[in-house]
Amino acid sequence: MTRSSALPSSRPRAGIGRFLPHWAPMLFIAAFLVVIGVNGTLIFFAQDTFSGLDTQSPYERGLDYNRTLAAEAAVAQLGWQTEAAIVGESDGTRSLEVRITDRDGRPLDGLKMVAYLVRPSNQGLDLTMEPRPLGDGRYGASFVLPAPGQWELRLVADRDDVAWQHSERLFVK
């Protein structure tokens, strides 16, 4: 009598043949191992390359928050208004142009002003300028911009006993 080929073999399979019925679970395990390996690599490089801090002594700066809020309220009572722009010139330099008026729209002259251009993404590109008075409440300064993009302009002005601050975001092409 001859054996039918339709019946399963009673001999155990040798080599790779015995793993073939289990290929689906092994495929899932391999995929998860790849995902775990990639995630571990990304976590390592994320923690190794960026400290997460771009501010010196962030805790102390956070404690000054209430003082900052009080100063901001005092500045708001002054009612000073600002128009600021960064204009490009033909030789690659840029000009900061600021106009400051009081609550009634009259120009404010005689201010001692300092302007800070702060790059939100990294501290190494920040600039500090002292705009010179141009008359009619206008102040200006020339500078070379290290990189185009998003900048925060912080203006600090003093006149007699009045200290004033202003901050705004500017996009420079």
C-alpha positions as CSV (number, residue, x, y, z in Angstrom):
1,M,0.0,0.0,0.0
2,T,1.3,3.4,-0.9
3,R,1.0,6.5,1.2
4,S,-1.1,9.4,0.0
5,S,0.4,12.7,-0.5
6,A,-2.6,14.3,1.0
7,L,-1.8,13.1,4.5
8,P,0.6,15.1,6.7
9,S,4.0,13.7,7.2
10,S,4.8,12.2,10.5
11,R,8.5,13.1,10.1
12,P,9.6,16.3,11.9
13,R,10.8,19.0,9.5
14,A,14.4,19.8,9.5
15,G,16.1,23.2,9.5
16,I,14.1,26.3,8.5
17,G,11.1,24.3,7.6
18,R,10.1,23.8,11.2
19,F,9.9,27.6,11.7
20,L,7.7,28.3,8.7
21,P,4.3,27.9,10.5
22,H,5.4,30.5,13.0
23,W,6.5,33.3,10.6
24,A,3.7,35.7,11.5
25,P,4.6,36.1,15.2
26,M,8.3,36.3,14.3
27,L,7.5,39.1,11.9
28,F,5.7,41.1,14.6
29,I,8.6,40.5,17.1
30,A,11.1,41.7,14.5
31,A,9.0,44.8,13.7
32,F,8.8,45.7,17.4
33,L,12.5,45.2,17.9
34,V,13.2,47.6,15.0
35,V,10.8,50.2,16.5
36,I,12.4,49.8,19.9
37,G,15.9,50.2,18.4
38,V,15.0,53.3,16.5
39,N,13.2,54.9,19.5
40,G,16.2,54.2,21.7
41,T,18.6,55.8,19.2
42,L,16.3,58.9,18.9
43,I,16.1,59.2,22.7
44,F,19.8,59.0,23.1
45,F,20.6,61.7,20.6
46,A,17.8,63.9,21.9
47,Q,19.1,63.9,25.4
48,D,22.8,64.0,24.4
49,T,22.7,67.0,22.0
50,F,20.4,69.6,23.7
51,S,20.5,70.5,27.4
52,G,17.0,72.0,27.2
53,L,18.2,75.3,28.7
54,D,19.1,78.4,26.8
55,T,18.9,80.8,29.8
56,Q,21.4,81.2,32.5
57,S,20.0,80.7,36.0
58,P,16.4,80.1,34.9
59,Y,15.1,79.5,38.4
60,E,16.2,83.0,39.6
61,R,14.7,84.6,36.5
62,G,11.4,82.9,37.2
63,L,11.4,84.3,40.7
64,D,11.6,87.8,39.2
65,Y,8.2,87.3,37.5
66,N,6.1,89.3,39.9
67,R,8.5,92.2,39.7
68,T,8.3,92.0,35.9
69,L,4.5,92.1,36.0
70,A,4.5,95.2,38.2
71,A,6.9,97.0,35.9
72,E,4.8,96.0,32.9
73,A,1.7,97.5,34.6
74,A,3.6,100.8,35.2
75,V,4.7,100.9,31.5
76,A,1.1,100.4,30.4
77,Q,0.0,103.4,32.4
78,L,2.4,105.6,30.5
79,G,0.6,104.9,27.3
80,W,3.7,105.2,25.1
81,Q,3.2,103.7,21.6
82,T,5.9,102.3,19.4
83,E,6.3,101.7,15.7
84,A,9.4,99.6,14.9
85,A,10.7,98.2,11.6
86,I,13.9,96.6,10.3
87,V,14.7,97.8,6.8
88,G,17.3,96.2,4.5
89,E,19.9,98.3,2.7
90,S,21.7,97.7,-0.6
91,D,25.1,96.9,1.0
92,G,23.7,94.0,3.2
93,T,23.4,96.1,6.4
94,R,20.1,96.6,8.0
95,S,18.6,99.6,9.8
96,L,16.4,99.6,12.9
97,E,13.9,102.4,12.8
98,V,11.8,103.1,15.9
99,R,9.2,105.9,16.5
100,I,7.9,106.5,20.0
101,T,4.9,108.6,20.8
102,D,3.0,109.4,24.0
103,R,-0.6,108.6,24.8
104,D,-1.8,111.6,22.7
105,G,0.4,110.8,19.6
106,R,3.1,113.5,20.4
107,P,6.6,112.3,19.6
108,L,8.9,111.5,22.5
109,D,12.4,112.9,22.1
110,G,15.3,112.9,24.6
111,L,15.2,109.2,25.4
112,K,18.2,107.1,26.1
113,M,17.4,103.9,24.4
114,V,19.0,100.4,24.1
115,A,17.6,97.9,21.6
116,Y,18.1,94.2,21.9
117,L,17.6,91.9,18.9
118,V,17.1,88.4,20.4
119,R,16.9,85.2,18.4
120,P,14.3,83.0,20.1
121,S,15.9,79.8,19.0
122,N,19.6,80.4,20.1
123,Q,21.3,82.9,22.3
124,G,24.5,83.1,20.3
125,L,23.1,85.4,17.6
126,D,21.7,88.1,19.9
127,L,22.6,91.8,19.1
128,T,22.6,94.9,21.4
129,M,22.4,98.4,19.9
130,E,22.0,101.9,21.1
131,P,19.7,103.7,18.6
132,R,20.6,107.4,18.0
133,P,17.9,110.1,18.1
134,L,16.8,111.2,14.6
135,G,14.2,113.8,15.8
136,D,10.4,113.7,15.8
137,G,10.4,110.8,18.2
138,R,12.4,108.6,15.8
139,Y,15.5,106.6,16.7
140,G,17.7,104.5,14.4
141,A,20.7,102.2,14.3
142,S,22.5,100.2,11.6
143,F,23.7,96.7,12.0
144,V,24.5,93.4,10.2
145,L,21.9,90.7,10.8
146,P,23.6,87.3,11.5
147,A,20.6,85.3,10.1
148,P,17.2,86.0,8.6
149,G,14.0,84.8,10.3
150,Q,12.1,85.3,13.5
151,W,13.6,87.9,15.9
152,E,12.3,89.5,19.1
153,L,13.0,93.2,19.4
154,R,13.3,94.5,23.0
155,L,13.5,98.2,23.6
156,V,14.5,99.8,26.9
157,A,14.2,103.5,27.2
158,D,15.0,105.9,30.0
159,R,14.1,109.6,30.5
160,D,14.5,111.3,33.8
161,D,12.8,108.9,36.3
162,V,10.8,107.1,33.7
163,A,11.9,103.6,32.7
164,W,10.0,102.1,29.7
165,Q,10.2,98.7,28.0
166,H,8.6,97.3,24.9
167,S,8.9,93.9,23.2
168,E,7.6,92.6,19.8
169,R,8.3,89.9,17.3
170,L,9.7,90.8,13.9
171,F,10.2,88.6,10.9
172,V,13.2,89.6,8.8
173,K,13.8,88.3,5.3
